[in-house]
Every structure is written in C-alpha cells, then in structure tokens.
Amino acid sequence: MSAFTWPPEPPAATTAAPPESAGEQIAAAVLVPLFLAGKPREPHVVLTRRRADLRRHAGEISFPGGRRDEEDTELADTALREAEEEIGLARSQVRLLGTLPQTSTFATKYTIHPYVGEVPAGVAWRLSAREVDAVLELPLAALAAGRTRTEIERRGITFETDAYVVDEHLIWGATARILAHLLQRLAPADEGRLALITSL
C-alpha cells in the first residue's frame, strides 16, 4: 500500500494527527527520498505513480510507504522496507535526515509518519510490477511554484483541496500535506548535503 490520498482532508493547518495510541489509528510510514542534481545542485524529491489499473488510488502520486508490519522494529524500518519493495531503493543508499509531522487519513484511520532521507542521484529504480507505474524525480523548486487550490472529483463528490501541479502531475491529499511540511523544513544544502530544520 503506497497511497494515502482518499478521502479529501481538511487543509494542512487543521490536520495535526492524534497519537498512535488514539482510537483505532493504524501506524504507517512513508519515505521521502531527496537528492541533489543539476548546476547549481538543487534538491529533487522522489515520488511514485500508482498503476492505472489498480482498484484503489489508481494513477495517484504518493511517496513509497505503507502500514507497519510485525517484522518492522520501528516505523523507520517500515519506510525503508516499503521503498525497497516498491522502487528497489536499497536501505544502504539512504541517509536518514529526520522526520516530518505525522498526518492522518481520517476515514481510513491511518497515521502516517514521514521519514526524510537523502539518496544518491542517478539511482536505477526497480519498480514493483504490482503497484508502481512510474518513479517521478521532481525539483522541489518546481513543486513550490506549482502549489495551488484545485477541484477534484472522487466517487461522485467534488471538493476543493490544496495541491501541487508540475507539468501533467497532480499531487494532493496526504502527499500534498507532507510536501508542504517538507518545503517548510528543508534547510539549504550545506557543502553538498541536505538537512532538516528541527524546529520552526
């Protein structure tokens, strides 16, 4: 499972997630992979696009991730395992930078814990044939410039939501909220290395 985008959520400012122990919340984690590329070197983020023929979240864009399995010692292990399963990203290629605020999908009761990691540029992605249609490598500057409000229709319901649009790619829901937190907290690259701002 790699998408957490349905149903529509309230704006980011109102979606502070409850603790993991609250109610029936299901613990999940995603990896937010970043790399530096270009001249000058600029941060890019790695996302996945789900296959168009899937029953749920078909064609939607998300970070690699999913629910915690019994074998996962901690949620960071969940994020790393799912990234390896979905896009072939070896754990040894990830330098974890920290976490972003958790976010919830209220109808499906997931509490998503995002882990940010720096990865090398030029990784040869190996896609899960069952889930992933494509890997997207998008410049963070383009995502920031593409922030918007848009109308989306799902299951016969039309609603307005925050979103990011880059070329033909539309990113919304929990993935958009995680991106908003990332853009707030990513520090300028220092000596070719990325870092997160730990407090705002």
N, C-alpha and C positions, 0 to 999 in steps of 0.2 A: 504494500500500500504506500503510495507516494504523494497523493494529493489530498489536501485538506481545505477545499475551497467552497464546498456547498454545505449548508445553505448560506444566504447572504448574512454578513455580520455587521454589527454596528461599527461606526468609524473607529480608527485606531485608538483615539484618546479614551474611548469608553470600554476597551476590551481587556482590561487587566484580568489575567486569568486567576481563578481560585487556586489554592494549594492543591497539590496532587491528591491529598487525602480527602478532599471535599467531595461528598456525594459519590457518584459513580464515574468520576472522571477517569479516562483511560490514558495512561502515560505513553507519550510518543516523542520521537526526536527526529530532527532533520539536520543534515549537514549543509552549511552554507559555504561552498568552496570558492575561494578567491585566488586570483593570480595576477601578476603584473606583466604587461605586454605593451609593445609599441615604443615609439620615441617621440616625446618623453614617455617613460614607463608609467602606465596608468592602470588602476585596478579594474579587473573584469570579474564578473560573477558567473558561476556555472549553474544552470538550471536544466531541468528535463521537461520534455513534452511527451505526455502520455499518448499511447496509441489511440487512433480514432475509432477503433472497433471495440474498445473496452466498454463494459456495461456501466461502470461508474467513472465520472470525471474524464470522459473520453476527450482527447485532444487538449486537455488543460495543461498549464505550465506550473511546475512546482519544484521544490528542492528535493533531492533524494532523501528518503526517510520513511518512517513507519512506526508501528507500535512496538513497544518493548517486548522482547522475547525472554523466556525463562533463562536462556543461556547468557543474556547480557548482564554483566556485573553492575554496570551503571548506564545511564542514558547516553553518555558519550559513546559507549560501545554500540548502542543501537544505531546512532547516527553513522558511525564508521562502517558498521556491518551492512546497513542498507545501501550506503554509497558504493560499497564494493559489489554488492549483489546487482544493483541497478545500472551502474555505469562503469564497473570494472576499476574503480579507483582504489588502489591498494592502501591499506592503513599506513604503511611506511612512507607514503608520499604526502601525508597530511601533517602539517604543523598546526595543532590546535591553538587558536588565539584567545578563545574565551567564549562566553555565551551572550545571547541576546534575551530580552524579556520574553517569558513564555506567553503564548497566546492560546485561546481556546476556540474550539468549534462547538458551539452550544448545543445544537441539535444532535450531532454525532458524539458529543461528550469526550472529545479528545483534548488533552492539554499537551501542546506541542512545545518542546524545548529545543530551540535552535542553537547549534554549535557552529561557530565560525572557524574555518581552517584555511590556511594558506597552502596552495598546491603548486607544483611546477607548471610553467606554461608549456603548451605543446603535448599534453598528455594524450595518448592514443586511447580514446574511450572505447569500452567494450559494453555495448548496450544489452540489457536484458530483453530478449525477444518477446517475452510475455507482457512486458509493461511499457517499455520506453520506445518511442518513435524517433526521438532526436535529442541530442545534447546541444544546448544553446550556451554560447560564450558571449555575454553582453557587457559592454563597457558600463561601469557604474555612472559615468557622466551622462551617457545617453538615457539611462533609466531615470536619473534625477530630472533630466529635461523633459521626459515623457510622462511625468506624473499628471494625472487628470481625474476628473469625475466622469463616469460613463454610465449608460443604462445597459443592463444585462437582463436577458430573459432566460429563466430556467424553470422547467416543469410548469409552464404556463403562467409564471409570475414574473412581472417586470419590476425591476428595482434599480435604484441608483447607488453606485458604490465607488470608493476610491480605487484607482487602477494605475498601472504603468503601461504605456504603449511604446514599443520600439519596433519600427518597421511594421511587419504584419503580426507581431507578437503582442498579445494582450495578457497582462498579469493582474490578477485580482484576488480577493478573498484573503485567507490566512497568509498566502505567499506575499501578497502586496503589503500586509502589515509587517511581516518580518523584514521585507526590503526597506520599509520606512524606518524601522529601528536600526537597521544596518547603516543606512545613509546618515543617520544622526550620530552614530557612534564610531564609525571608521576613521581612524586618525590618518593624517597624511603619511605617505610612505617615508620612512626614515632609513637612509642608507640602503635602499632597496628592499626593506622589509615592512610588512604591514602590521598594524597594531589596532586594538580597540581601545576607545576611551571608556574607562571603567565606571566613571560617574559623570552625570550631566548636571 
